[in-house]
Amino acid sequence: MGSKITVIAPSSTANLGPGFDVFGLAVDAFYDEITLTKRTTKKVTIVTDDEIPINPEKNTAGLVILNMIKKFKTKDGIEIKIKKNVPAGYGMGSSAASAAAAAVAFDKLYHLKLKGNSLVEFAGMGEKASAGAVHYDNVAASVLGGFVIVRKNPLDIIKIEPPKDLRMCIAVPRLAVPKKKTKVSRSVIPKKIKLEDSITNLSNASAIVAGFMNKDSQLIGRSIKDVIVEPARQHLIPGFVGVKKNALKAGAFGVTISGAGPSVIAFSTNSSNLKKISLAMKNGFKIADLDCQTIICKPSYGASVKK
């Protein structure tokens, strides 16, 4: 049995418009890297060059490992080396990528052969360290790759392979993000919604699933319309309305907030002018006096051992 393993896990986008807390999609924009090494001391330690908590209780990957040690009663100490590449606090599933990589690395290190749902459940525990609560949409996408649908009580993750031609343009604005951003962005969501709005979101969410099933990227993009969460959150992202309008005008099929934001994601295909869409999004943020990084990406595979 080896004493060391390295796993990488992808960034992800959650919600995809109408699928709030239900849909997740792994994207190949960024990857986090976790190396687990068995140690003779009984402690869990974190080694990193990034500005993240090194107390395992307060670190997403650390929390996952602590829970798994307890559950599987392993006797070794573990050193967790973390390389963060997914930008934190921008709606790209940063904490989820670390948590997913940690769960998969522990599984491989101890040859546990855990099933997808179990891995997602352990990875979800890590989200408590950053989001304060367990959310499975990002971690499920990061663990399993592709497009995921989250059902809870009991946890049941459905994975669908995305169409080969699906492409996304993500605009990551350079703006200061509050520490508990997920909490802030969840606090603005309405507690009561109109039945009519619920029906609209449900029909769009159903069409997104049909789009993934039928490998129809245009249907996916056209169905990314959210009349509940996006309108309540868009004021938190300066220039959002302009960015969305610009991207649609430049040929994107659908545009929405990536996760809790402030990144904005446009859905398209490899035959579209992706550079034109990215530039249009950049110009939208420029009008709001914000600079942004744009990334053209496609769906990713899930967490895997680094070769």
NUTILUM-606674 format. One line per 8 residues: number of its first residue (from 0); their letters; for each residue x, y, z of N, C-alpha, C, CB. Coordinates in steps of 0.2 Angstrom, whole numbers, plus 5000, padded with zeros to 4 digits. Each point is the difference from the previous one (the first is absolute). Glycine has a CB too. Layout:
NUTILUM-606674
NUM	A	X/Y/Z/X/Y/Z/X/Y/Z/X/Y/Z; ...
END
This chain:
NUTILUM-606674
0	MGSKITVI	5004/4994/5000/4996/5006/5000/5004/5006/5000/4991/4994/5006; 5008/5011/4989/5004/5006/5000/4999/5004/5006/5000/4999/4987; 5005/5006/5014/4999/5004/5006/4998/5007/4997/5008/4993/5007; 4991/5008/4987/5000/5007/4997/4995/5000/4994/5011/5003/5005; 4985/5002/4994/4996/5000/4994/4998/5008/4998/4996/4988/5002; 5004/5013/4992/4998/5007/4998/4994/5000/4995/5012/5004/5001; 4983/5000/5001/4994/5000/4996/4998/5007/4998/4996/4990/5006; 5002/5011/4988/4997/5006/4997/4993/5000/4999/5011/5003/4995
8	APSSTANL	4986/5003/5007/4992/5000/4999/4999/5007/4997/4998/4992/5010; 4997/5008/4985/4998/5006/4996/4996/5005/5004/5001/4992/4990; 4999/5014/5007/4995/5005/5002/4993/4998/4997/5009/5009/5000; 4986/4995/5003/4993/4998/4998/4996/5006/5000/5002/4988/5004; 4992/5011/4992/4995/5005/5001/4994/4997/5002/5005/5007/4991; 4992/4997/5014/4993/4997/5003/4994/5004/4997/5007/4996/5011; 4988/5001/4990/4993/5003/4999/4998/4999/4992/5002/5008/5010; 5003/4995/4986/4998/5000/4993/4994/5004/4999/5006/4989/4997
16	GPGFDVFG	4993/5016/5006/4994/5004/5000/4994/4997/5004/5003/5003/4988; 4992/4994/5009/4994/4998/5004/5002/4994/5005/4993/5004/4990; 5012/4992/5010/5001/4995/5004/5004/5001/5006/5001/4994/4990; 4996/5011/5014/5003/5002/5006/5001/4994/5005/4995/5012/4998; 5011/4987/5004/5002/4995/5005/4999/4993/4998/4997/5008/5009; 5001/4991/4984/4999/4994/4997/5005/4998/4995/4988/5002/5003; 5014/5003/4992/5004/4998/4995/5007/5002/5001/4990/5002/4993; 5015/4994/5005/5007/5002/5000/5003/4998/4993/5000/4999/5013
24	LAVDAFYD	5005/5004/4985/5004/4998/4994/5007/5001/5001/4991/5004/4993; 5013/4991/5006/5008/5001/5001/5002/5003/4994/5001/4990/5007; 5004/5015/4994/5003/5004/4994/5007/5000/5001/4990/5007/4999; 5013/4992/4995/5008/5000/5000/5004/5006/5000/4998/4990/4994; 4999/5015/5009/5003/5007/5001/5006/5000/5004/4989/5005/4998; 5010/4992/5008/5005/4999/5005/5000/4993/5004/4999/5013/5002; 5007/4985/5001/5000/4994/5004/5003/5001/5007/5000/4994/4989; 4998/5004/5016/5003/5000/5006/5004/4993/5001/4991/5008/5005
32	EITLTKRT	5015/4992/4999/5004/4994/5000/5001/4999/5008/5006/5002/4989; 4993/4991/5013/5001/4998/5007/5004/4994/5000/4989/5005/5003; 5016/4996/5001/5005/4994/5001/4999/4998/5007/5008/5004/4991; 4990/4989/5010/5000/4998/5007/5006/4995/5001/4987/5000/5000; 5016/5001/5006/5006/4996/5002/4998/4997/5007/5008/5007/4993; 4993/4986/5007/4999/4997/5007/5006/5002/5004/4994/4990/4996; 5005/5012/5011/5005/5002/5004/4999/4995/5007/5001/5012/4995; 5005/4987/5008/5000/4996/5006/4996/5004/5006/5011/4994/4996
40	TKKVTIVT	4990/5012/5004/4996/5004/5006/4993/5000/4998/5009/5008/5002; 4987/4992/5003/4993/4999/5000/4996/5006/4997/5001/4992/5009; 5002/5013/4990/4997/5007/4998/4998/5000/4993/5007/5005/5009; 4989/5000/4989/4998/5002/4993/5003/5007/5000/4990/4993/4999; 5015/5008/4996/5003/5006/4999/4999/5003/4993/5009/4997/5009; 4991/5009/4990/4999/5003/4993/5006/5004/4998/4988/5001/5002; 5015/4998/4992/5005/5004/4998/4998/5003/4993/5008/4992/5005; 4993/5015/4995/4998/5003/4994/5003/5007/4999/4989/4995/5001
48	DDEIPINP	5012/5007/4993/5003/5007/4999/4994/5005/4999/5010/4995/4995; 4984/5003/5005/4994/5004/4999/4997/5003/5006/4998/4993/4990; 4999/5013/5010/4997/5003/5006/4993/4996/5001/5006/5011/4997; 4995/4984/5007/4994/4996/5002/5001/4998/5007/4997/4996/4988; 4998/5002/5016/5001/4998/5007/5004/4993/5000/4989/5006/5003; 5016/4994/5002/5004/4994/5000/4997/4996/5006/5010/5005/4995; 4985/4997/5009/4997/4996/5005/4995/4995/4996/5001/5009/5009; 5000/4985/4992/4996/4995/4996/4993/5001/5001/5009/4992/5001
56	EKNTAGLV	4989/5010/5005/4993/5001/5002/4997/5005/4995/5002/4996/5012; 5002/5009/4986/4997/5006/4997/5002/5000/4992/5001/5006/5011; 5002/4988/4987/5002/5000/4993/4996/4994/4997/5012/5004/5003; 4985/4998/4991/4995/4995/4997/5004/4993/4999/4994/5010/4994; 5012/4990/5003/5003/4993/4999/5001/4997/5007/5006/5004/4989; 4996/5000/5016/5002/4997/5007/4994/4997/5003/5009/5009/5001; 4985/4995/4998/4994/4997/5003/4998/4993/4997/4996/5012/5002; 5005/4988/4992/4998/4994/4996/5005/4994/5003/4996/5006/4990
64	ILNMIKKF	5010/4995/5011/5005/4995/5002/4998/4998/5007/5009/5005/4992; 4990/5000/5012/4998/4999/5008/4994/4995/5000/5005/5011/5003; 4990/4991/4993/4994/4996/5000/5001/4992/4997/4994/5011/4999; 5010/4989/4996/5002/4993/4997/5004/4996/5005/4999/5005/4988; 5006/4998/5016/5004/4997/5004/4996/4997/5006/5009/5007/4997; 4986/4997/5005/4995/4998/5006/4996/4994/4997/5000/5012/5005; 4997/4989/4989/4995/4995/4998/5004/4993/4998/4993/5009/4995; 5013/4991/5002/5003/4994/4999/5006/4998/5005/4998/5003/4988
72	KTKDGIEI	5002/5001/5017/5004/4998/5006/5008/4998/4997/4990/4996/5006; 5012/5008/4990/5007/4999/4998/5005/5003/5005/4996/5001/4988; 5010/4996/5012/5004/5001/5006/5006/5005/4998/4997/4989/5004; 5004/5013/4990/5005/5004/4998/4999/5007/5002/5003/4992/4991; 5002/5012/5009/5000/5007/5000/4999/5002/4992/5006/5002/5011; 4992/5004/4987/5000/5002/4993/5002/5007/4999/4990/4992/4998; 5015/5008/4997/5002/5007/4998/4996/5002/4994/5011/4999/5005; 4985/5007/4995/4997/5002/4994/5003/5005/4997/4989/4997/5005
80	KIKKNVPA	5014/5002/4989/5003/5006/4996/4995/5003/4995/5012/4995/5001; 4987/5011/5000/4994/5003/4995/5003/5005/4995/4992/4998/5010; 5007/5001/4984/5001/5005/4995/4994/5003/4997/5011/4994/4997; 4987/5012/5005/4994/5003/4997/5001/5003/4994/4996/5002/5012; 5000/4997/4983/5000/5003/4993/4993/5003/4999/5009/4992/4996; 4986/5005/5007/4993/5003/4999/4999/5006/5004/4996/4988/4998; 5003/5018/4999/5000/5006/5004/4994/5000/5005/5005/5006/4991; 4996/4995/5016/4995/5000/5005/4996/5006/5000/5008/4994/5007
88	GYGMGSSA	4985/5004/4994/4995/5005/5001/4997/5003/4993/5006/5003/5011; 4995/4994/4984/4998/5002/4993/4994/4996/4997/5012/5005/4999; 4986/4990/5005/4994/4996/4997/5003/4995/4995/4993/5010/5001; 5013/4988/5000/5003/4994/4996/5001/4994/5004/5006/5009/4993; 4991/4990/5013/5001/4994/5004/5007/4999/5002/4991/4995/4993; 5012/5010/5010/5007/5000/5002/5000/4995/5006/5002/5012/4996; 4994/4989/5010/5000/4996/5005/4998/4993/4999/4998/5009/5007; 4998/4990/4988/4997/4993/4998/5006/4996/4996/4988/5005/4999
96	ASAAAAAV	5016/4999/4997/5006/4996/4997/5004/4997/5005/4999/5008/4990; 5003/4996/5015/5005/4997/5005/4997/4995/5004/5005/5011/5001; 4988/4989/5001/4997/4995/5003/4999/4994/4996/4994/5009/5006; 5005/4992/4988/4999/4994/4995/5006/4996/4999/4991/5006/4994; 5015/4998/5005/5006/4997/4999/5002/4996/5007/5004/5009/4992; 4995/4994/5014/5002/4997/5006/4996/4993/5001/5002/5012/5005; 4992/4988/4994/4996/4994/5001/5002/4995/4995/4990/5007/5003; 5011/4994/4991/5002/4995/4995/5008/4998/5001/4992/5005/4992
104	AFDKLYHL	5012/5000/5011/5007/4998/5002/5000/4995/5005/5004/5011/4996; 4992/4990/5009/4999/4996/5006/4998/4993/4998/4997/5010/5008; 4997/4990/4988/4998/4993/4997/5005/4996/4997/4989/5006/4999; 5015/4998/4997/5005/4996/4996/5006/4998/5005/4997/5007/4989; 5005/4997/5015/5005/4999/5005/4999/4993/5004/5003/5013/5000; 4991/4987/5002/4998/4994/5004/4996/4994/4996/5000/5008/5010; 5000/4993/4984/4997/4995/4995/4993/4998/5003/5011/4996/4997; 4985/5010/5004/4993/4999/5003/4995/4998/4995/5003/5008/5009
112	KLKGNSLV	4998/4994/4985/4996/4998/4994/4992/5003/5002/5007/4990/4997; 4993/5016/5005/4993/5003/5002/4997/5002/4993/5004/5004/5011; 4989/4995/4990/4996/5002/4994/4999/5007/5000/4994/4989/5001; 5004/5014/4993/4999/5007/4999/4996/5004/5005/5001/4997/4988; 4993/5000/5014/4996/5004/5005/5004/5000/5007/4990/4996/4994; 5014/4999/5008/5004/5001/5006/5005/5005/4999/4998/4988/5003; 5006/5012/4992/5005/5005/4999/4997/5007/5000/5007/4992/4993; 4987/5009/5004/4997/5006/5000/4998/5002/5007/4996/4999/4988
120	EFAGMGEK	5002/4997/5016/4997/5001/5006/5006/5002/5005/4991/4992/4998; 5015/5005/5001/5006/5002/5004/5003/5007/4998/5002/4987/5002; 4998/5014/4991/5002/5006/4998/4996/5006/5002/5004/4994/4990; 4989/5004/5010/4995/5005/5002/5001/5003/5007/4992/4994/4993; 5011/5001/5012/5001/5002/5007/5006/5006/5000/4997/4988/5004; 5007/5012/4991/5005/5005/5000/4997/5007/4998/5008/4992/4996; 4987/5008/5001/4996/5007/4998/4998/5004/5007/4996/4995/4989; 5004/5001/5016/4998/5003/5007/5005/5005/5002/4994/4990/5003
128	ASAGAVHY	5012/5009/4995/5006/5004/5002/5000/5007/4997/5007/4990/5001; 4990/5010/4992/5000/5007/4997/4993/5003/4999/5010/4996/4994; 4985/4999/5005/4993/5003/4999/4996/5000/5006/5001/4996/4988; 5002/5000/5017/4996/5000/5006/4994/4995/5000/5003/5012/5002; 4996/4985/4992/4995/4995/5000/5002/4995/4994/4991/5008/5004; 5006/4986/4996/5002/4995/4995/4996/5002/4993/5002/4991/5009; 5001/5010/4986/4997/5000/4993/5003/4995/4996/4997/5013/5001; 4999/4984/4995/5003/4994/4996/5001/5002/4992/4995/4992/5009
136	DNVAASVL	5002/5013/4989/5000/5001/4993/5008/5001/4997/4989/5006/5001; 5015/4998/5002/5007/5001/4998/5004/4994/5001/4999/5012/5002; 5000/4985/5004/5005/4994/5002/4998/4994/4995/5001/5004/5012; 4992/4995/4987/4998/4995/4996/5003/5000/4993/4990/4999/5006; 5010/5007/4991/5003/5001/4994/5008/4999/5000/4991/5008/4997; 5012/4995/5008/5007/4999/5001/5003/4993/5001/5000/5011/5004; 4996/4985/4999/5001/4993/5002/4999/4996/4993/4997/5001/5013; 4997/5000/4984/4998/4995/4995/5002/5003/4993/4991/4996/5008
144	GGFVIVRK	5009/5010/4991/5001/5003/4994/4994/5001/4996/5011/4995/4999; 4989/5008/4995/4994/5001/4996/4994/5004/5004/5003/4989/4995; 4991/5009/5003/4994/5004/5002/4997/4995/5005/4998/5006/4989; 5000/4997/5017/4997/4997/5006/4993/5003/5002/5012/4996/5003; 4984/4999/4999/4994/5002/5003/5000/4997/5007/4993/5000/4989; 5006/5005/5016/5000/4998/5007/4993/4999/5003/5011/5006/5001; 4988/4988/5002/4994/4998/5003/5002/4999/5008/4994/4995/4989; 5002/5007/5015/5002/4999/5007/4995/4996/5004/5006/5011/5000
152	NPLDIIKI	4996/4987/5006/4995/4996/5004/4997/4994/4997/4998/5010/5006; 5005/4985/4992/5008/4999/5001/5003/5003/4994/4998/4989/5006; 5009/5012/4995/5004/5003/4995/5000/4995/4994/5007/5006/5009; 4992/4997/4985/5000/4996/4994/5002/5005/4994/4991/4992/5005; 5015/5006/4993/5003/5005/4995/4999/4996/4993/5008/5005/5008; 4989/4999/4987/4999/4997/4993/5005/5004/4996/4988/4997/5002; 5016/4999/4994/5005/5003/4996/4998/4999/4993/5009/4999/5008; 4992/5007/4988/4999/4999/4993/5006/5003/4996/4987/5001/5001
160	EPPKDLRM	5015/4995/4994/5006/5002/4996/4997/5006/4996/5006/4988/4999; 4998/5018/5001/4998/5006/4996/5002/4999/4992/5002/5007/5010; 4994/4997/4986/5002/4999/4993/5007/5002/4999/4988/5003/4997; 5015/4994/4998/5007/5001/4998/5001/5007/4998/5001/4988/4997; 4994/5016/5000/5001/5006/4997/4999/5006/5005/4997/4995/4989; 5001/5003/5017/4998/5006/5005/5006/5004/5002/4990/4993/5004; 5010/5013/4996/5005/5005/5002/4997/5005/5004/5007/4998/4990; 4997/5005/5015/4998/5005/5004/5005/5006/5000/4994/4992/5008
168	CIAVPRLA	5004/5014/4992/5005/5005/5001/4998/5003/5007/5001/5003/4988; 5004/4997/5017/4999/5003/5006/5004/5006/5001/4999/4988/5005; 4997/5017/4998/5004/5007/5001/5000/5000/5008/4996/5006/4989; 5010/4995/5013/5002/5000/5007/5002/5008/5002/5003/4987/5001; 4992/5017/5002/5002/5007/5001/5005/5000/5006/4988/5004/4995; 5016/5001/5004/5005/5002/5005/4996/5005/5005/5010/4998/4993; 4987/4999/5012/4997/5004/5005/5001/4997/5007/4992/5005/4992; 5008/4999/5014/5001/4997/5006/4994/4996/5002/5007/5010/5003
176	VPKKKTKV	4994/4984/4999/4995/4995/5002/4999/5000/5008/5002/4993/4989; 4992/5008/5014/5000/4999/5007/5002/4993/5002/4990/5009/5000; 5012/4991/5006/5002/4994/5003/4995/4994/5000/5008/5007/5007; 4986/4995/4995/4995/4994/5000/4995/5002/4995/5001/4999/5012; 5002/5001/4982/4996/5002/4994/4994/4995/4998/5011/5005/4996; 4990/4989/5005/4995/4995/4999/4994/5002/5004/5008/4991/4997; 4993/5010/5010/4995/5002/5005/4996/5006/4997/5007/4995/5010; 4997/5010/4988/4997/5007/4998/4996/4999/4994/5010/5006/5004
184	SRSVIPKK	4992/4990/4991/4997/4999/4994/4993/4995/5001/5011/5002/4994; 4990/4994/5011/4994/4996/5002/4994/5004/5004/5008/4990/5000; 4995/5015/5003/4995/5004/5004/4995/5005/4996/5009/5000/5009; 4993/5001/4985/4996/5004/4996/4994/4997/4996/5010/5007/4999; 4991/4986/5001/4995/4996/4997/4993/5000/5003/5009/4992/4996; 4986/5009/5000/4993/5001/5003/4998/4994/5004/4997/5008/4991; 5000/4993/5014/4997/4994/5004/4994/4997/4997/5005/5005/5011; 4991/5000/4986/4994/4997/4997/5000/5002/4993/4993/5002/5010
192	IKLEDSIT	5004/4994/4985/5001/5001/4993/4993/4999/4997/5012/4996/5000; 4986/5007/4995/4994/4999/4996/5000/4993/4997/4999/5013/4998; 4995/4984/5002/4999/4994/4997/5002/5000/4992/4991/4997/5008; 5007/5008/4989/5002/5002/4993/5008/4999/4999/4989/5007/4999; 5014/4997/5005/5008/5000/5000/5003/4993/5001/5000/5011/5004; 4997/4985/5000/5002/4993/5002/4999/4996/4994/4997/5001/5012; 4997/5000/4984/4998/4996/4994/5005/5002/4995/4988/4999/5003; 5014/5007/4996/5005/5002/4995/5007/4997/5001/4993/5011/4999
200	NLSNASAI	5009/4989/5007/5006/4997/5001/5000/4993/5000/5003/5009/5008; 4992/4988/4994/4999/4992/4999/5001/4998/4993/4993/5000/5011; 5003/5004/4984/5000/4998/4993/5007/5001/4997/4988/5003/5000; 5015/5002/5002/5007/5002/4998/5005/4994/5002/4997/5013/4999; 5003/4986/5007/5004/4995/5003/4999/4993/4997/5000/5006/5011; 4994/4992/4988/4998/4994/4996/5003/5000/4993/4989/4999/5007; 5011/5007/4990/5002/5000/4993/5008/4999/5000/4990/5008/4997; 5013/4995/5008/5008/4999/5001/5001/4993/5000/5001/5011/5006
208	VAGFMNKD	4996/4985/4999/5001/4993/5000/4999/4997/4994/4996/5000/5012; 4999/5001/4984/4998/4997/4994/5006/5002/4995/4988/5001/5002; 5015/5005/4998/5005/5002/4996/5006/4996/5001/4996/5012/5000; 5006/4987/5007/5006/4995/5001/4998/4993/4998/5003/5007/5010; 4991/4991/4991/4999/4993/4998/5000/4999/4992/4992/4999/5010; 5006/5006/4987/5000/5000/4992/5006/5003/4997/4988/5000/5001; 5017/5001/5003/5006/5003/4998/4999/5006/4995/5005/4989/5001; 4990/5016/5002/4998/5006/4996/5002/5006/5003/4990/4994/4996
216	SQLIGRSI	5016/5008/5003/5003/5006/5003/4996/5007/4999/5011/4995/4998; 4985/5005/4996/4996/5006/4999/4994/5000/5005/5004/5000/4988; 4993/4994/5013/4995/5000/5005/5002/5001/5007/4994/4992/4992; 5012/5006/5010/5002/5001/5006/5001/5008/5001/5006/4989/5000; 4997/5014/4995/5002/5007/5001/4993/5004/5000/5011/4998/4994; 4985/5001/5001/4993/5003/5000/4996/5000/5006/5000/4998/4988; 5001/4996/5016/4996/4999/5006/5003/5003/5006/4996/4989/4995; 5010/5014/5005/5003/5003/5006/4997/5006/5001/5011/4994/4998
224	KDVIVEPA	4983/5006/5005/4996/5006/5001/4997/4999/5008/4997/5002/4987; 5005/5003/5017/4998/4999/5007/4996/5006/5002/5011/4993/5002; 4983/5007/5000/4996/5005/5002/5000/5001/5007/4993/4999/4990; 5010/4997/5014/5000/5001/5008/5006/5002/5003/4992/4991/4999; 5013/5005/5000/5007/5002/5004/5004/5005/4996/5000/4988/5004; 5001/5012/4990/5004/5005/4996/4997/5007/5001/5003/4991/4992; 4991/5010/5007/4997/5007/5001/5002/5003/5008/4991/4998/4991; 5009/4997/5013/5001/5002/5007/5007/5001/5002/4990/4994/5003
232	RQHLIPGF	5014/5003/4993/5008/5001/5001/5003/5005/4996/5000/4988/5004; 4997/5013/4990/5004/5004/4995/5003/5007/5002/4993/4994/4992; 5004/5009/5013/5002/5006/5003/5007/5000/5003/4988/5003/5002; 5014/4990/5000/5006/4999/5004/5006/5000/4995/4994/4994/5009; 5004/5006/4984/5006/5000/4995/4999/5006/4996/5000/4987/5000; 5004/5018/5001/5000/5006/4996/5001/4999/4993/5005/5006/5009; 4990/4996/4987/5001/4999/4992/4997/4994/4998/5010/5006/5000; 4987/4990/5004/4997/4993/4998/4995/5001/4994/5002/4996/5012
240	VGVKKNAL	4994/5008/4988/4995/5001/4995/5003/5001/4993/4992/5005/5008; 5013/5000/4992/5004/5001/4994/5004/4995/4997/5000/5011/5004; 5003/4985/5001/5004/4994/4998/4996/4995/4997/5008/5002/5009; 4986/4997/4994/4995/4995/4997/4998/5002/4993/4996/4997/5012; 5002/5009/4988/4997/5002/4993/5005/5000/4995/4993/5008/5006; 5013/4994/4995/5006/5000/4996/5001/4993/4997/5005/5010/5006; 4995/4985/4999/5002/4993/4998/4995/4997/4996/5006/4999/5010; 4987/5002/4991/4995/4998/4996/5000/5003/4993/4993/4998/5010
248	KAGAFGVT	5009/5008/4990/5000/5004/4993/5006/4997/4996/4995/5010/5005; 5010/4988/4999/5006/4997/4996/5000/4993/4998/5006/5008/5007; 4988/4989/4995/4998/4993/4997/5000/4995/5006/5006/5003/4990; 4994/4998/5016/4999/4995/5005/4993/4998/5001/5009/5005/5006; 4990/4989/4995/4993/4997/5000/4996/5002/5007/5004/4990/4992; 5000/5010/5013/4998/5002/5007/5005/5002/5004/4991/4991/4999; 5007/5014/5006/5005/5003/5005/4997/5000/5007/5005/5007/4990; 4999/4991/5015/4998/5001/5007/5006/5001/5004/4990/4993/4997
256	ISGAGPSV	5008/5008/5010/5005/5000/5005/5003/4993/5001/4994/5010/5006; 5013/4990/4995/5003/4993/5001/4999/4999/5008/5008/5001/4990; 4989/4994/5012/4999/4999/5007/4997/5006/5004/5009/4992/4999; 4995/5010/5006/4997/5006/5004/5004/5006/4997/4998/4993/5010; 5005/5007/4984/5004/5006/4997/5006/5001/5004/4989/5004/4996; 5014/5002/5002/4998/5005/4995/5002/4998/4993/5001/5008/5008; 5002/4986/4991/5001/4998/4993/4994/4999/4996/5010/4994/5004; 4990/5008/4989/4995/4999/4996/5001/4995/4995/4996/5012/5002
264	IAFSTNSS	5000/4983/4996/5001/4995/4995/4995/5000/4994/5005/4993/5010; 4998/5007/4984/4996/5000/4994/5001/4993/4997/5002/5012/4998; 4992/4985/5000/5000/4993/4997/5000/5001/4992/4995/4995/5011; 5009/5000/4986/5000/5001/4993/5003/4993/4997/5002/5013/5001; 5000/4987/4993/5003/4994/4997/5007/5001/4997/4989/4996/4998; 5015/4999/5000/5006/5001/4997/5000/5003/4993/5004/4991/5007; 4990/5010/4990/4999/5003/4994/4999/5007/5000/4996/4989/4995; 5003/5014/5011/4998/5007/5001/5007/5004/5000/4989/4997/5007
272	NLKKISLA	5010/5009/4993/5006/5005/5001/5001/5001/5007/4998/5005/4988; 5006/4991/5015/5001/5000/5008/5004/5006/5002/4999/4987/5000; 5006/5015/4995/5004/5006/5002/4995/5006/5000/5011/4994/4995; 4985/5006/5000/4995/5006/5000/4996/5001/5006/5000/4998/4987; 4997/4996/5015/4996/5000/5006/5004/5002/5006/4993/4990/4995; 5013/5007/5006/5004/5002/5006/5002/5008/5000/5005/4988/4999; 4996/5014/4995/5002/5007/4999/4994/5005/5002/5008/4997/4991; 4986/5000/5007/4994/5004/5001/4998/5000/5008/4996/4997/4989
280	MKNGFKIA	5006/4998/5014/4999/4999/5007/5005/5005/5004/4996/4988/4999; 5010/5012/4998/5005/5004/5003/4998/5008/5000/5009/4991/4996; 4989/5010/4998/4997/5007/4998/4994/5002/5005/5004/4999/4988; 4992/4996/5013/4995/5001/5005/5002/5002/5007/4993/4992/4993; 5012/5005/5009/5003/5001/5007/5004/5007/5000/5000/4988/5002; 5003/5014/4992/5004/5006/4999/4995/5006/5001/5008/4994/4992; 4986/5005/5006/4995/5006/5000/4999/5001/5008/4994/4997/4989; 5006/4998/5015/4999/5000/5007/5006/5002/5004/4990/4992/4999
288	DLDCQTII	5016/5010/4997/5006/5001/5003/5004/4994/5003/4996/5012/5002; 5002/4982/4995/5003/4994/5003/5005/4997/4995/4990/4999/5008; 5015/4999/4994/5004/4996/4995/4998/4992/5002/5010/5009/5000; 4991/4987/4995/4998/4993/5001/5005/4995/4996/4988/5004/5002; 5012/4990/5001/5004/4995/4996/4995/4996/4996/5010/5000/5009; 4991/4998/4985/4995/4996/4997/5004/4993/4998/4994/5010/4995; 5002/4985/5006/5002/4993/4999/4995/4996/4995/5006/5000/5011; 4997/4997/4984/4996/4996/4996/5001/4993/5002/5000/5008/4990
296	CKPSYGAS	4994/4989/5012/5002/4993/5002/4994/4995/4998/5006/5005/5010; 4995/4989/4992/4996/4994/4998/4998/4996/5006/5004/5000/4988; 4991/4996/5012/4999/4995/5006/5006/4996/5001/4988/5000/4997; 5013/4999/5009/5006/4996/5003/4999/4993/5002/5005/5011/5003; 5000/4985/4997/4999/4993/5004/5001/5002/5007/5005/4993/4991; 4993/5002/5014/5000/5001/5007/5007/5000/5003/4989/4995/5000; 5011/5004/5007/5006/5000/5003/5004/4993/4999/4995/5007/5009; 5012/4994/4989/5003/4994/4998/5008/5000/5003/4992/5000/4989
304	VKK	5011/4995/5011/5007/4999/5002/5004/5003/4995/4998/4990/5006; 5007/5015/4996/5004/5003/4996/5005/4995/4997/4998/5011/5006; 5003/4989/4988/5005/4995/4997/5007/5003/5000/4991/4996/4992
END
